[in-house]
Amino acid sequence: MSISGEQNNPYTQPQANPYGQVPAPQNAAVPQQNPYAQQPPQQVPPVPGGGYGYPAGGIPSPPPGPPGAREGAGRGKAGWLWAIGGAVAASAIWASVLFATGGFSDGADPDLAGYGYTDDLCAKTSLTPFENAHFKIKASTSAKDANPQHTGAQQNTMDTMSCNVSLEPQNAGSSDYSSTWMYSTVTLHKKSDPAPEFADSYRSYEKQEASTRYTVEAVPGIADEAYLVTRQDTGGSSDSSYVILAVRDGWMTFQSTWSSYASSSSTAKQPTPAEVATMLKTSATETLKRLQGTRSR
């Protein structure tokens, strides 16, 4: 599915003559005291709207010389005007070259590290580590509650993909109550580099002032950088865990979240946060390999 980016035109339509009426240049009167004095040159036609440091109306012509001025004075003024006009022309040419070659580009080309878009992230997601831990995909109860569920969107600034899988223990009894979800998202950033803010966006978990506490640790050996966020549970009548694995590779960001809850009467053994972290890292490594294809950086 391709979704066009929001297109609001912030620019108003140009007027018939946005620069106003341009006055005709005037010739300076010839001083009577010296009939041989050089006539000052006509003014250079004004540059519409100004530009390159000059006000609207164009480059002002210097005032004519005093009566009895030397013959070479007019030529000096003309040379000055031609030099300025040449500088403006050269600047305009250089600006056009920069635009044509990308010299005025608003950002670098995105480093997607060889990753590509898929509209079904679930088909690329590795569930093998969870199956090895004796979990299985929970059967769907209706067509509208399909499991797994996937979504995706391609936009001007980024491509996004997600996969939501409901799991259950393979040996769960009919009376056991548990809820386990594994939710993954992938974002291909096409206009801005996520690197400067990536670490802080996850470090903020352990800095928030709330009753729920988290620990954040760097995970070496996965892509450019990766972080593990683990919720700190303080007991209670249920067995639950909440773990996030976040990965950045170039301008691609990936997040996989495990959320599980089991009642105290459940007979199925729930994995520890450390075991969940291992499963998430193994799954992420294989999933990203499937998404990456040929790496080109």
C-alpha positions in Angstrom: 0.0 0.0 0.0 1.5 3.3 -1.0 0.4 6.3 1.0 1.3 9.7 -0.3 2.8 12.1 2.2 0.7 15.1 3.3 0.7 17.7 0.6 -0.2 21.2 1.9 1.0 23.9 -0.4 2.4 26.7 1.9 3.1 28.9 -1.1 0.7 31.5 -2.4 0.2 32.1 -6.2 2.6 34.7 -7.7 1.1 38.1 -8.7 1.1 39.3 -12.2 4.1 41.5 -11.4 5.5 40.7 -7.9 8.2 43.2 -8.2 6.1 46.3 -8.9 6.5 48.9 -11.6 10.1 49.4 -12.8 11.0 53.0 -13.4 12.8 53.9 -16.6 16.4 54.9 -16.1 17.2 58.6 -16.4 20.2 60.3 -18.1 22.2 62.7 -16.0 22.4 66.3 -17.4 25.7 67.3 -19.0 27.4 70.0 -16.9 27.7 73.2 -18.9 31.0 74.3 -17.4 32.8 71.5 -19.2 31.3 70.5 -22.6 34.0 67.8 -23.0 33.2 65.9 -19.7 32.3 62.3 -20.1 28.6 61.6 -19.9 27.8 59.2 -17.0 26.5 55.8 -18.2 22.8 54.9 -17.9 21.8 53.0 -14.8 21.8 49.2 -15.1 18.2 47.9 -15.3 17.2 47.0 -11.7 17.2 43.3 -10.7 13.6 42.3 -9.8 13.1 41.8 -6.1 16.8 42.4 -5.2 18.9 39.4 -4.3 22.5 38.5 -3.4 22.6 41.3 -0.8 21.1 44.0 -3.0 17.7 45.7 -2.2 14.6 45.5 -4.4 15.0 47.8 -7.4 18.4 46.5 -8.4 22.0 47.8 -8.1 22.1 51.5 -7.5 24.2 53.6 -9.9 26.8 55.9 -8.3 26.0 59.6 -8.6 27.5 61.5 -11.5 30.9 63.2 -11.0 31.2 66.9 -10.1 31.5 69.5 -12.8 34.9 69.4 -14.5 35.4 65.7 -13.7 38.2 63.9 -15.5 37.4 62.1 -18.7 38.4 58.7 -17.2 36.0 59.0 -14.3 33.0 57.8 -16.4 34.9 54.8 -17.5 35.8 53.9 -13.9 32.1 54.0 -12.9 31.1 51.9 -15.9 33.8 49.3 -15.0 32.5 49.2 -11.4 29.0 48.6 -12.6 30.1 45.8 -15.0 32.1 44.1 -12.3 29.1 44.0 -9.9 26.8 42.8 -12.7 29.3 40.1 -13.6 29.5 39.0 -9.9 25.7 38.7 -9.8 25.5 36.7 -13.0 28.3 34.4 -11.8 26.5 33.9 -8.5 23.3 33.0 -10.3 25.1 30.5 -12.6 26.9 29.0 -9.6 23.6 28.6 -7.7 22.0 26.8 -10.7 25.0 24.4 -10.7 24.6 23.7 -7.0 20.9 23.0 -7.4 21.5 20.7 -10.4 24.2 18.7 -8.7 22.6 18.5 -5.3 24.8 21.1 -3.6 21.7 22.5 -1.8 20.4 19.1 -0.8 18.5 19.0 2.5 20.1 15.7 3.6 22.2 12.7 2.8 21.0 9.7 0.9 19.4 7.2 3.3 21.6 4.4 4.4 19.1 1.5 4.5 21.8 -1.1 4.8 20.3 -3.3 2.2 16.9 -3.7 3.9 13.8 -3.6 1.8 10.1 -3.2 2.3 7.6 -6.1 2.7 3.9 -5.8 3.2 3.9 -9.1 5.3 6.5 -8.8 8.1 5.1 -11.9 9.7 6.2 -14.0 6.8 9.8 -12.8 7.5 9.7 -13.1 11.3 11.5 -16.0 12.8 9.4 -17.8 15.4 11.8 -20.7 15.8 13.3 -19.6 19.2 9.8 -19.4 20.7 8.8 -22.8 19.3 12.0 -24.2 20.8 10.9 -22.8 24.1 7.6 -24.8 23.8 5.4 -22.0 22.5 3.0 -22.2 19.6 0.8 -19.8 17.6 -2.5 -19.5 19.2 -5.4 -20.7 17.0 -7.6 -18.0 15.6 -11.2 -17.9 16.9 -12.6 -16.1 13.8 -11.6 -14.8 10.5 -11.5 -11.2 11.7 -9.2 -12.1 14.6 -6.5 -13.6 12.3 -3.3 -14.7 14.0 -0.6 -13.6 13.2 -1.6 -10.1 12.0 0.5 -7.9 9.8 0.3 -4.3 8.5 2.6 -2.1 6.3 2.7 1.3 4.7 5.1 3.0 2.2 5.3 6.8 2.6 7.5 9.6 1.3 9.5 9.8 4.5 9.5 6.3 5.8 8.3 2.7 5.2 6.7 0.9 8.2 6.0 -2.8 8.8 4.6 -4.6 11.8 3.7 -8.2 12.9 1.6 -9.1 15.9 1.6 -12.8 17.0 -0.4 -14.3 19.9 1.4 -17.3 21.4 0.5 -19.9 24.1 2.4 -22.7 25.8 2.3 -26.0 24.0 1.4 -27.9 27.2 -1.1 -25.4 28.6 -4.1 -27.0 30.2 -7.7 -26.1 29.3 -8.1 -24.3 32.6 -4.9 -22.3 32.3 -5.2 -18.6 31.7 -2.3 -16.9 30.0 -1.7 -14.2 27.4 1.5 -13.9 25.4 2.2 -11.5 22.6 5.2 -10.9 20.4 5.0 -7.6 18.5 7.6 -6.5 16.0 8.0 -3.3 14.0 10.4 -2.3 11.3 10.9 1.3 10.0 12.9 2.3 7.0 13.8 6.0 7.5 14.1 7.7 4.1 14.5 11.3 5.0 16.2 11.6 8.4 19.0 9.6 10.2 17.6 8.0 13.4 21.1 7.5 14.9 21.3 10.7 17.0 18.1 10.0 18.9 18.0 6.2 18.9 19.8 5.4 22.2 18.1 8.2 24.2 14.6 7.0 23.1 15.3 3.7 24.9 17.5 5.1 27.7 14.5 7.2 28.7 12.7 4.1 30.0 15.0 4.0 33.1 14.7 7.7 33.7 11.0 8.0 33.8 9.4 8.8 37.2 6.7 6.1 37.5 5.8 3.2 39.7 7.0 0.8 37.0 10.7 0.5 36.8 12.9 -0.6 33.8 16.5 -1.5 33.2 18.2 -0.7 29.9 21.4 -2.3 28.7 23.4 -2.2 25.4 23.5 -5.4 23.4 26.8 -5.9 21.6 27.1 -7.8 18.3 23.8 -6.9 16.7 23.9 -4.4 13.8 25.1 -0.8 14.5 23.6 -0.7 18.0 21.0 -2.5 20.0 19.3 -2.1 23.5 17.4 -4.4 25.8 14.6 -2.9 27.9 13.3 -5.1 30.8 10.5 -4.3 33.1 11.3 -4.9 36.8 8.4 -6.8 38.4 8.2 -6.8 42.1 6.1 -9.9 42.8 2.4 -10.4 42.9 -0.1 -13.1 42.2 0.8 -13.6 38.6 3.8 -14.6 36.5 4.4 -11.9 33.8 7.2 -10.3 31.9 7.8 -7.4 29.5 10.9 -7.2 27.4 11.9 -5.0 24.4 14.7 -5.5 22.0 15.6 -2.4 19.9 18.0 -2.5 16.9 19.4 0.1 14.6 21.3 -0.8 11.4 22.0 2.3 9.3 18.7 4.1 8.8 16.7 1.0 9.6 15.2 0.6 13.1 13.7 -2.6 14.5 11.8 -3.3 17.7 10.6 -6.6 19.0 8.4 -6.6 22.2 7.5 -9.6 24.3 4.5 -9.3 26.7 3.3 -12.2 28.7 0.9 -12.8 31.6 -0.1 -16.0 33.4 -2.3 -16.5 36.4 -0.9 -18.0 39.5 -3.0 -21.1 38.9 -1.5 -21.8 35.5 0.5 -25.0 35.2 2.5 -24.0 32.2 6.0 -22.8 33.0 6.7 -19.2 31.9 10.2 -18.1 30.7 12.2 -15.7 32.8 13.1 -12.2 31.4 16.6 -13.5 30.7 15.3 -16.4 28.7 12.9 -14.0 26.8 15.9 -11.7 26.0 17.8 -14.6 24.5 14.8 -15.6 22.3 14.3 -12.1 21.1 17.9 -11.7 20.1 18.0 -15.0 18.2 14.7 -14.1 16.5 15.8 -10.6 15.6 19.1 -11.8 14.1 17.3 -14.3 11.8 14.5 -11.9 10.9 16.8 -9.0 9.9 18.9 -11.4 7.8 15.7 -12.4 5.9 14.8 -8.7 5.5 18.2 -7.5 4.5 18.9 -9.4 1.3 22.0 -8.1 -0.4 23.8 -5.6 1.9 24.8 -2.5 0.1 26.3 0.3 2.2 
